[in-house]
């Protein structure tokens, strides 16, 4: 009788421990696709977005908007099926498509061919255009637009717009 009681207690303890582990795993704040909140693309359309930082494994590049030579560069605006903005210094536009789970694909952008008097040493215009072309999803966090993309070496990069 003692063996049966002991065995029952062990099974109950294992069942309780398993329940706790599963409950904790289900309440995580990870960024898996199923845990991410899906939003509608209309939430970012029609607003003028200004790039404020580029986050990558090699560090963070911040665009200081208080400097006169950064006013207006690296901007972005989404319409119903196209986007446009200003690089550094060229105007650009291109198509995009959005899908489930905040997926986003930006086609090749076309731009004007103005020569730049100033170009940010930490972010060249052609790098910005490459980042846009490699975007795979978007998110809104604390009023900031985040575009998830990859660098030339395939490493993850996040473009943060205000």
C-alpha positions in Angstrom: 0.0 0.0 0.0 2.9 2.4 0.8 4.4 1.7 -2.6 1.2 2.6 -4.4 0.8 5.8 -2.4 4.4 6.8 -3.1 4.0 6.1 -6.8 0.8 8.1 -7.0 2.5 11.1 -5.2 5.4 10.9 -7.7 3.0 10.9 -10.7 1.0 13.8 -9.2 4.2 15.8 -8.7 5.4 15.1 -12.3 1.9 16.1 -13.6 2.0 19.3 -11.6 5.6 20.2 -12.7 4.6 19.5 -16.3 1.6 21.8 -16.0 3.8 24.6 -14.6 6.4 24.3 -17.3 3.7 24.3 -20.1 2.0 27.3 -18.5 5.3 29.3 -18.4 6.2 28.4 -21.9 2.8 29.6 -23.2 3.1 33.0 -21.6 6.5 33.9 -23.0 7.1 37.2 -24.7 9.1 35.9 -27.6 8.7 37.2 -31.0 7.6 34.1 -32.8 5.2 34.6 -35.7 2.3 33.1 -33.8 2.9 35.3 -30.8 3.2 38.5 -32.8 0.2 40.7 -33.0 -1.0 41.1 -36.6 -1.9 44.7 -37.6 -3.4 46.1 -40.7 -1.1 47.9 -43.2 -3.4 50.9 -43.1 -2.0 51.7 -39.7 1.2 52.9 -41.3 -0.2 54.3 -44.6 -0.5 58.0 -45.2 2.0 59.1 -42.6 5.4 60.7 -43.3 8.0 58.5 -41.5 11.6 59.6 -40.8 14.4 57.1 -40.3 15.8 57.6 -36.8 18.1 54.6 -36.4 19.4 51.4 -38.1 20.0 48.5 -35.7 22.3 45.7 -36.8 24.8 43.2 -35.3 27.6 45.7 -35.9 25.9 48.4 -33.9 23.3 51.2 -34.1 23.4 54.1 -36.5 21.3 57.0 -35.3 20.2 59.8 -37.6 20.4 63.1 -35.6 17.4 65.0 -36.8 18.5 68.2 -35.0 21.3 68.7 -37.6 20.3 70.8 -40.6 22.0 68.5 -43.1 19.8 65.5 -42.0 16.5 67.3 -42.4 14.3 65.4 -44.9 16.7 62.6 -45.6 15.7 58.9 -45.3 12.0 59.5 -45.3 9.2 57.1 -46.2 5.5 57.2 -46.9 3.2 54.3 -47.7 0.2 54.7 -50.0 -2.2 51.9 -50.9 0.2 49.9 -53.0 3.3 52.0 -53.4 5.7 54.0 -51.3 7.9 57.0 -51.8 10.3 59.1 -49.9 13.7 60.8 -49.9 17.0 59.1 -49.7 20.1 61.3 -49.4 19.3 63.4 -51.5 17.3 61.5 -54.1 13.6 61.1 -54.3 12.4 57.5 -54.7 9.3 55.4 -55.2 8.4 51.8 -55.6 5.8 49.1 -55.2 5.1 47.0 -52.1 2.9 44.2 -51.1 1.8 43.2 -47.6 0.5 39.9 -46.3 -0.3 37.9 -43.2 1.6 38.3 -39.9 2.8 41.8 -40.9 4.8 40.5 -43.8 6.0 43.1 -46.3 7.9 43.0 -49.5 9.2 46.1 -51.2 10.0 45.9 -54.9 12.9 47.7 -56.6 12.8 51.4 -55.9 13.4 53.9 -58.7 15.1 57.2 -57.8 16.3 60.5 -59.2 20.0 60.8 -59.9 21.0 63.9 -58.0 24.5 64.2 -56.7 24.8 64.5 -52.9 26.5 67.4 -51.3 26.2 65.6 -47.9 25.9 61.9 -47.4 25.8 60.3 -44.0 29.0 58.4 -43.5 27.3 55.7 -41.4 24.5 55.1 -43.9 24.9 55.5 -47.6 21.9 56.0 -49.8 22.5 52.8 -51.8 22.7 50.8 -48.5 19.3 52.4 -47.5 17.8 51.3 -50.8 19.2 47.8 -50.4 17.7 47.6 -46.9 14.3 48.6 -48.3 14.5 46.0 -51.0 15.2 43.3 -48.5 12.4 44.1 -46.0 10.4 41.1 -45.0 8.0 42.4 -42.3 7.0 45.5 -40.3 5.8 46.3 -36.8 4.6 49.3 -34.8 6.2 49.7 -31.4 5.5 52.7 -29.2 4.5 54.7 -32.2 7.6 53.8 -34.1 7.6 51.9 -37.4 10.1 49.1 -37.5 11.0 47.5 -40.8 12.8 44.1 -40.5 15.4 43.5 -43.3 18.8 42.0 -43.9 22.2 43.4 -44.6 24.5 42.4 -47.5 25.8 39.5 -45.5 22.3 38.3 -44.6 22.5 39.5 -41.0 19.3 40.9 -39.5 18.8 44.7 -39.6 16.0 46.8 -38.2 15.1 50.2 -39.6 13.3 52.4 -37.0 11.2 55.3 -38.2 9.5 58.1 -36.2 
